[in-house]
Amino acid sequence: MQNQLSFVVKLLIMSAFLSALIKYAGPLWPIPATDINALILVLSPSIIMAIALLWRFQTQKQN
């Protein structure tokens, strides 16, 4: 139970930090509002997660 609680707390802290970073530091970067940039921003988390899970699957398969 303690392990799950600490995971949720860490996740909330990281989410709050990322949210603040996007809110306050985001406007400082001059990223044009194009279709390609929107696709990159929307699809990159899914692609990164797929790569991470594939990597984890491969390492568990070898053990």
N, CA, C and O atoms as a GROMACS GRO file, in nm:
protein
  252
    1MET      N    1   0.082  -0.120   0.000
    1MET     CA    2   0.000   0.000   0.000
    1MET      C    3   0.086   0.126   0.000
    1MET      O    4   0.057   0.221  -0.072
    2GLN      N    5   0.191   0.126   0.079
    2GLN     CA    6   0.281   0.242   0.087
    2GLN      C    7   0.350   0.265  -0.047
    2GLN      O    8   0.370   0.380  -0.088
    3ASN      N    9   0.388   0.156  -0.114
    3ASN     CA   10   0.457   0.168  -0.242
    3ASN      C   11   0.365   0.232  -0.346
    3ASN      O   12   0.409   0.317  -0.424
    4GLN      N   13   0.238   0.193  -0.349
    4GLN     CA   14   0.144   0.250  -0.444
    4GLN      C   15   0.117   0.397  -0.414
    4GLN      O   16   0.104   0.478  -0.505
    5LEU      N   17   0.108   0.430  -0.287
    5LEU     CA   18   0.084   0.568  -0.248
    5LEU      C   19   0.202   0.657  -0.288
    5LEU      O   20   0.181   0.768  -0.338
    6SER      N   21   0.322   0.610  -0.268
    6SER     CA   22   0.438   0.690  -0.306
    6SER      C   23   0.445   0.707  -0.458
    6SER      O   24   0.486   0.812  -0.506
    7PHE      N   25   0.405   0.604  -0.532
    7PHE     CA   26   0.403   0.615  -0.679
    7PHE      C   27   0.303   0.721  -0.724
    7PHE      O   28   0.333   0.801  -0.812
    8VAL      N   29   0.185   0.722  -0.663
    8VAL     CA   30   0.082   0.820  -0.700
    8VAL      C   31   0.128   0.960  -0.664
    8VAL      O   32   0.104   1.054  -0.740
    9VAL      N   33   0.192   0.977  -0.550
    9VAL     CA   34   0.241   1.109  -0.509
    9VAL      C   35   0.350   1.157  -0.606
    9VAL      O   36   0.349   1.273  -0.647
   10LYS      N   37   0.442   1.068  -0.642
   10LYS     CA   38   0.546   1.106  -0.738
   10LYS      C   39   0.485   1.143  -0.872
   10LYS      O   40   0.529   1.239  -0.936
   11LEU      N   41   0.385   1.068  -0.915
   11LEU     CA   42   0.319   1.097  -1.041
   11LEU      C   43   0.249   1.232  -1.038
   11LEU      O   44   0.255   1.307  -1.135
   12LEU      N   45   0.184   1.265  -0.927
   12LEU     CA   46   0.118   1.395  -0.913
   12LEU      C   47   0.219   1.510  -0.913
   12LEU      O   48   0.194   1.614  -0.974
   13ILE      N   49   0.332   1.491  -0.846
   13ILE     CA   50   0.435   1.595  -0.843
   13ILE      C   51   0.494   1.616  -0.982
   13ILE      O   52   0.512   1.730  -1.025
   14MET      N   53   0.525   1.508  -1.052
   14MET     CA   54   0.580   1.520  -1.187
   14MET      C   55   0.480   1.584  -1.282
   14MET      O   56   0.518   1.663  -1.368
   15SER      N   57   0.352   1.550  -1.266
   15SER     CA   58   0.248   1.608  -1.350
   15SER      C   59   0.233   1.758  -1.324
   15SER      O   60   0.218   1.836  -1.418
   16ALA      N   61   0.237   1.797  -1.199
   16ALA     CA   62   0.228   1.939  -1.165
   16ALA      C   63   0.348   2.017  -1.219
   16ALA      O   64   0.332   2.128  -1.270
   17PHE      N   65   0.467   1.958  -1.209
   17PHE     CA   66   0.587   2.023  -1.262
   17PHE      C   67   0.578   2.039  -1.413
   17PHE      O   68   0.609   2.145  -1.466
   18LEU      N   69   0.535   1.934  -1.482
   18LEU     CA   70   0.523   1.941  -1.627
   18LEU      C   71   0.416   2.043  -1.668
   18LEU      O   72   0.434   2.115  -1.766
   19SER      N   73   0.308   2.048  -1.594
   19SER     CA   74   0.203   2.144  -1.623
   19SER      C   75   0.252   2.288  -1.606
   19SER      O   76   0.224   2.374  -1.690
   20ALA      N   77   0.325   2.313  -1.498
   20ALA     CA   78   0.380   2.447  -1.476
   20ALA      C   79   0.483   2.482  -1.583
   20ALA      O   80   0.490   2.596  -1.628
   21LEU      N   81   0.562   2.385  -1.622
   21LEU     CA   82   0.661   2.407  -1.728
   21LEU      C   83   0.593   2.446  -1.859
   21LEU      O   84   0.637   2.538  -1.927
   22ILE      N   85   0.488   2.376  -1.893
   22ILE     CA   86   0.415   2.407  -2.016
   22ILE      C   87   0.349   2.545  -2.006
   22ILE      O   88   0.350   2.622  -2.102
   23LYS      N   89   0.292   2.574  -1.891
   23LYS     CA   90   0.220   2.701  -1.876
   23LYS      C   91   0.313   2.822  -1.879
   23LYS      O   92   0.282   2.922  -1.945
   24TYR      N   93   0.427   2.815  -1.809
   24TYR     CA   94   0.512   2.933  -1.794
   24TYR      C   95   0.629   2.937  -1.892
   24TYR      O   96   0.668   3.045  -1.935
   25ALA      N   97   0.684   2.823  -1.928
   25ALA     CA   98   0.799   2.822  -2.019
   25ALA      C   99   0.757   2.798  -2.164
   25ALA      O  100   0.832   2.827  -2.256
   26GLY      N  101   0.638   2.744  -2.183
   26GLY     CA  102   0.590   2.716  -2.318
   26GLY      C  103   0.583   2.837  -2.409
   26GLY      O  104   0.629   2.830  -2.523
   27PRO      N  105   0.526   2.948  -2.363
   27PRO     CA  106   0.516   3.065  -2.450
   27PRO      C  107   0.653   3.126  -2.488
   27PRO      O  108   0.661   3.205  -2.581
   28LEU      N  109   0.758   3.091  -2.417
   28LEU     CA  110   0.890   3.145  -2.448
   28LEU      C  111   0.950   3.081  -2.574
   28LEU      O  112   1.038   3.139  -2.637
   29TRP      N  113   0.902   2.962  -2.610
   29TRP     CA  114   0.954   2.894  -2.729
   29TRP      C  115   0.866   2.928  -2.848
   29TRP      O  116   0.746   2.902  -2.847
   30PRO      N  117   0.926   2.986  -2.951
   30PRO     CA  118   0.846   3.025  -3.069
   30PRO      C  119   0.820   2.906  -3.162
   30PRO      O  120   0.888   2.890  -3.263
   31ILE      N  121   0.722   2.822  -3.125
   31ILE     CA  122   0.687   2.706  -3.208
   31ILE      C  123   0.566   2.746  -3.292
   31ILE      O  124   0.461   2.780  -3.238
   32PRO      N  125   0.580   2.741  -3.424
   32PRO     CA  126   0.466   2.779  -3.508
   32PRO      C  127   0.351   2.678  -3.497
   32PRO      O  128   0.374   2.558  -3.480
   33ALA      N  129   0.230   2.727  -3.507
   33ALA     CA  130   0.111   2.642  -3.497
   33ALA      C  131   0.080   2.581  -3.633
   33ALA      O  132  -0.002   2.633  -3.709
   34THR      N  133   0.146   2.469  -3.663
   34THR     CA  134   0.122   2.400  -3.789
   34THR      C  135   0.064   2.262  -3.761
   34THR      O  136   0.065   2.215  -3.648
   35ASP      N  137   0.013   2.199  -3.866
   35ASP     CA  138  -0.045   2.065  -3.851
   35ASP      C  139   0.062   1.963  -3.810
   35ASP      O  140   0.035   1.876  -3.728
   36ILE      N  141   0.181   1.974  -3.866
   36ILE     CA  142   0.289   1.880  -3.836
   36ILE      C  143   0.330   1.891  -3.689
   36ILE      O  144   0.349   1.789  -3.622
   37ASN      N  145   0.342   2.013  -3.638
   37ASN     CA  146   0.379   2.031  -3.498
   37ASN      C  147   0.271   1.977  -3.405
   37ASN      O  148   0.302   1.921  -3.300
   38ALA      N  149   0.145   1.993  -3.442
   38ALA     CA  150   0.036   1.939  -3.361
   38ALA      C  151   0.041   1.786  -3.359
   38ALA      O  152   0.023   1.725  -3.254
   39LEU      N  153   0.067   1.725  -3.474
   39LEU     CA  154   0.079   1.580  -3.479
   39LEU      C  155   0.195   1.529  -3.395
   39LEU      O  156   0.184   1.429  -3.326
   40ILE      N  157   0.306   1.599  -3.402
   40ILE     CA  158   0.423   1.559  -3.323
   40ILE      C  159   0.391   1.566  -3.174
   40ILE      O  160   0.424   1.474  -3.100
   41LEU      N  161   0.328   1.674  -3.131
   41LEU     CA  162   0.296   1.690  -2.989
   41LEU      C  163   0.192   1.589  -2.942
   41LEU      O  164   0.199   1.543  -2.827
   42VAL      N  165   0.098   1.553  -3.027
   42VAL     CA  166  -0.007   1.460  -2.986
   42VAL      C  167   0.042   1.315  -2.989
   42VAL      O  168   0.009   1.237  -2.900
   43LEU      N  169   0.119   1.280  -3.090
   43LEU     CA  170   0.159   1.140  -3.107
   43LEU      C  171   0.287   1.102  -3.035
   43LEU      O  172   0.310   0.983  -3.011
   44SER      N  173   0.371   1.197  -2.999
   44SER     CA  174   0.500   1.162  -2.938
   44SER      C  175   0.486   1.088  -2.805
   44SER      O  176   0.563   0.995  -2.783
   45PRO      N  177   0.394   1.122  -2.713
   45PRO     CA  178   0.385   1.043  -2.590
   45PRO      C  179   0.349   0.896  -2.616
   45PRO      O  180   0.404   0.807  -2.552
   46SER      N  181   0.258   0.872  -2.711
   46SER     CA  182   0.221   0.734  -2.743
   46SER      C  183   0.337   0.657  -2.805
   46SER      O  184   0.358   0.540  -2.774
   47ILE      N  185   0.411   0.723  -2.891
   47ILE     CA  186   0.526   0.657  -2.955
   47ILE      C  187   0.634   0.629  -2.853
   47ILE      O  188   0.693   0.521  -2.854
   48ILE      N  189   0.661   0.723  -2.765
   48ILE     CA  190   0.762   0.702  -2.660
   48ILE      C  191   0.721   0.588  -2.569
   48ILE      O  192   0.804   0.505  -2.532
   49MET      N  193   0.594   0.582  -2.531
   49MET     CA  194   0.546   0.474  -2.444
   49MET      C  195   0.554   0.339  -2.516
   49MET      O  196   0.590   0.239  -2.454
   50ALA      N  197   0.521   0.336  -2.643
   50ALA     CA  198   0.530   0.211  -2.719
   50ALA      C  199   0.675   0.162  -2.726
   50ALA      O  200   0.701   0.042  -2.711
   51ILE      N  201   0.768   0.252  -2.747
   51ILE     CA  202   0.910   0.215  -2.751
   51ILE      C  203   0.955   0.164  -2.615
   51ILE      O  204   1.027   0.064  -2.607
   52ALA      N  205   0.914   0.231  -2.508
   52ALA     CA  206   0.953   0.189  -2.373
   52ALA      C  207   0.896   0.052  -2.340
   52ALA      O  208   0.966  -0.032  -2.283
   53LEU      N  209   0.771   0.028  -2.375
   53LEU     CA  210   0.711  -0.102  -2.346
   53LEU      C  211   0.772  -0.213  -2.432
   53LEU      O  212   0.792  -0.325  -2.384
   54LEU      N  213   0.803  -0.182  -2.555
   54LEU     CA  214   0.870  -0.281  -2.641
   54LEU      C  215   1.007  -0.316  -2.587
   54LEU      O  216   1.047  -0.433  -2.586
   55TRP      N  217   1.079  -0.215  -2.542
   55TRP     CA  218   1.212  -0.236  -2.484
   55TRP      C  219   1.201  -0.322  -2.358
   55TRP      O  220   1.281  -0.414  -2.339
   56ARG      N  221   1.103  -0.292  -2.273
   56ARG     CA  222   1.083  -0.369  -2.149
   56ARG      C  223   1.044  -0.513  -2.182
   56ARG      O  224   1.091  -0.606  -2.116
   57PHE      N  225   0.959  -0.532  -2.282
   57PHE     CA  226   0.918  -0.666  -2.323
   57PHE      C  227   1.039  -0.746  -2.372
   57PHE      O  228   1.052  -0.865  -2.340
   58GLN      N  229   1.125  -0.682  -2.448
   58GLN     CA  230   1.243  -0.751  -2.499
   58GLN      C  231   1.338  -0.792  -2.388
   58GLN      O  232   1.395  -0.900  -2.392
   59THR      N  233   1.355  -0.706  -2.287
   59THR     CA  234   1.446  -0.740  -2.178
   59THR      C  235   1.387  -0.850  -2.091
   59THR      O  236   1.462  -0.934  -2.041
   60GLN      N  237   1.256  -0.854  -2.071
   60GLN     CA  238   1.193  -0.959  -1.993
   60GLN      C  239   1.194  -1.091  -2.070
   60GLN      O  240   1.203  -1.198  -2.009
   61LYS      N  241   1.185  -1.083  -2.200
   61LYS     CA  242   1.186  -1.203  -2.284
   61LYS      C  243   1.322  -1.272  -2.279
   61LYS      O  244   1.329  -1.394  -2.287
   62GLN      N  245   1.429  -1.194  -2.266
   62GLN     CA  246   1.564  -1.250  -2.261
   62GLN      C  247   1.593  -1.315  -2.126
   62GLN      O  248   1.676  -1.405  -2.120
   63ASN      N  249   1.528  -1.272  -2.020
   63ASN     CA  250   1.553  -1.328  -1.886
   63ASN      C  251   1.477  -1.452  -1.863
   63ASN      O  252   1.487  -1.511  -1.756
   0.00000   0.00000   0.00000
